[in-house]
Amino acid sequence: MSIDVKGVSYETDENGYLVNLEDWNEDVAQKLAEGEEIEMGEEHWSLVKFLRNYYDEYQIAPAVKVLTKAIASERGMDKKEASEFLYGLFPKGPALQACKIAGLPKPTGCV
Amino acid sequence: MQGANDSAANGACQCGGGCGAESDGAFLNPTPMLDQLESGPWPSFVSGFKQLAERTKKPMLRGVLDQLEYSYNTKMGYWKGGLVTVDGYGAGIITRYSMIKDKFPEATEFHTMRIQPAPGLHYNTAMLRELCDIWEKHGSGIIALHGQTGDIMLQGIEQDKVQECFDELNQKGWDLGGAGAGMRTAVSCIGPGRCENACYDNLKLHLKALKHFVGQLHRPEWNYKIKFKFSGCPNDCTNAIMRSDLAVIGTWKDAIQVDRDEVRSWIAERGVDALVNEVINHCPTKAISLKRGDMEIESRDCVRCMHCLNAMPKALSPGKERGISLLMGGKNTLKVGVNMGSLIVPFMKMESDEDIEEFLELVEEIIDWWDDNGLDHERIGETIERVGLKQFLEGVGIEHDINQVTRPRDNPYFKAKY
């Protein structure tokens, strides 16, 4: 499978995740977000960039609790609020949607 | 049965051609390996699958049987996981994609929806009928009551139909269960609803606790899974001590209540021999003695094993000062081997709403500690084992107590004759 952005074709796996991490750019992210019916706002972008930075550093997508804790400390929320905030941005879950838009590989595990 | 007759009347395959079954008019393809499973003395899931497939003519069911037959021949499983959720939820759907969908296109997707059970499994028939109808409309129609997780397992649905199926179920009052690294679906025994041994209202506590943690059930974000089970008494019919991280088991503080008249009529009927051989000799802590032809229980020696209460249900019943005990750390083999729960909170009253509040606050505290100190993929019992019980107790602010027992039970399956 593949997606086309501005005349360039990018390879994706059968679930629509980018195959090559380095193919990612903001236009590609925009296109992936459209596929998930998500309108990217400032908060979406900041999360997507957090995910990419984390992945660059650790070569693995962060656990959800890492994500909610980061949101909680950045925005002065408690963990419960942070979780609701996160799912407000990505209704089908950070693993499914945020990682896809950030161009990270499909998370594994039995979620 | 009615369904099976219907399908015979309907006749030929409705797959639209290509399934290879048209020639002899049968809907299902031959499955000689699976048929073997039907020959034993017990009911077989294969018979259930076949009946349902013949009645509903759902190609998905045929595909799954074909793929399973192939699995038996090649001694390999061909399901792989993935990610499917409904809006606002991060858990509750267990994905199953076929790894050999080119061979068995009808079995391409066969996802499971976990649905939370009612406390004590008390349903009314109207709700169950609605559940069945909705499920057969959107999914395969296969239901496992209940899976090992305690959920109602609705097995076999395609990704595209998951949201609409969930919406309809949710309208009728059903909700998805837990999966992944979060709070899981809880289980409770039949409780005071239908059992005289229940020492607290475990059905109410189950409902309140799960409502309290519903966010973390649908949006998993902890180290790993954590499970509640609520047993009304130490008979522990949910096997909480072995199969849950947070085992809430009913208990009592004072003496076993003895109805002397009933004891006498039990002895009159069964004889003193039975009292000695089946009751007194089976007491693990020798707390019961025979005195002038009657029984006497030394309460301070009793470990609440429930044997004598089970043997003499009319004569003996749990004490008057009832509540719960909280055991923690039960789980199957993971990083370390199988663990049974250790008794962490020996006794807590569980009568008023304030008692429930206090309990939930304690559990919040416990989970917070585990969230901060546990490693990824580490159950709470393993965390406690790694850092030490002392550190855990200090971390959550539980006082040391002589009544905290590391191994309150050795064998959850033991059942004496009575």
Interface residues (C-beta under 8 A of the other chain):
Chain A: N15 A63 V64 K65 L67 T68 K79 K80 S83 E84 L86 Y87 P91 K92 G93 P94 A95 L96 K106 P107 T108 G109 C110 V111
Chain B: G81 G82 L83 T85 V86 D87 G88 Y89 G90 A91 I94 A179 G180 A181 G215 Q216 R219 P220 E221 W222 N223 D371 D376
